[in-house]
């Protein structure tokens, strides 16, 4: 059983990739493409350095949204 202490230790890139596979498996091709593209851009934004989901902040996501792609 996972506790709240371990719940945030999921690498964000892994979470994004599992979402992409989920949408692909359910036949949602447009959503798959959108999430795949977002994952590619976020990976580039982070210089391929993964981050735990617990470390995600509003400011990090604002900086990602504000970047020129």
KEMIBA-241965 format. One line per field, with one value per residue (C-alpha): residue in one letter; x, y, z. Coordinates in nm, 3 decimals, padded with zeros to 5 digits. Layout:
KEMIBA-241965
resn = [a:...]
east = [X:...]
north = [Y:...]
up = [Z:...]
***
This chain:
KEMIBA-241965
resn = [x:x:x:x:x:x:x:x:x:x:x:x:x:x:x:x:x:x:x:x:x:x:x:x:x:x:x:x:x:x:x:x:x:x:x:x:x:x:x:x:x:x:x:x:x:x:x:x:x:x:x:x:x:x:x:x:x:x:x:x:x:x:x:x:x:x:x:x:x]
east = [00.000:00.138:00.143:00.135:00.512:00.580:00.301:00.502:00.813:00.688:00.914:00.710:00.836:00.720:00.378:00.353:00.461:00.208:-00.063:00.042:00.026:-00.314:-00.464:-00.303:-00.445:-00.794:-00.783:-00.772:-00.524:-00.564:-00.523:-00.223:-00.062:-00.133:00.013:00.310:00.387:00.354:00.584:00.844:00.838:00.849:01.140:01.325:01.239:01.391:01.699:01.597:01.632:01.335:01.154:00.943:00.577:00.602:00.852:00.621:00.527:00.301:00.603:00.773:00.464:00.426:00.786:00.726:00.411:00.589:00.884:00.917:00.900]
north = [00.000:00.342:00.619:00.992:01.001:00.769:00.891:01.195:00.993:00.913:01.059:01.310:01.191:00.839:00.973:01.166:00.865:00.637:00.892:00.889:00.509:00.510:00.743:00.545:00.218:00.371:00.492:00.863:00.954:01.334:01.331:01.099:01.344:01.643:01.474:01.340:01.689:01.841:01.572:01.643:02.017:01.973:01.727:01.982:02.260:02.049:01.959:01.592:01.619:01.440:01.569:01.393:01.483:01.610:01.871:02.024:02.381:02.645:02.862:02.578:02.525:02.901:02.920:02.626:02.789:03.120:02.980:03.035:02.699]
up = [00.000:-00.098:00.156:00.092:00.152:-00.142:-00.368:-00.485:-00.569:-00.918:-01.187:-01.385:-01.724:-01.635:-01.541:-01.870:-02.072:-01.900:-01.985:-02.350:-02.358:-02.186:-02.447:-02.729:-02.591:-02.566:-02.926:-02.846:-03.118:-03.099:-02.721:-02.760:-02.998:-02.773:-02.466:-02.660:-02.789:-02.440:-02.302:-02.570:-02.496:-02.118:-02.152:-02.362:-02.113:-01.832:-02.044:-02.009:-01.629:-01.474:-01.167:-00.905:-00.919:-00.560:-00.677:-00.938:-00.853:-00.995:-01.075:-01.263:-01.477:-01.533:-01.649:-01.882:-02.023:-02.071:-02.265:-02.637:-02.813]
***
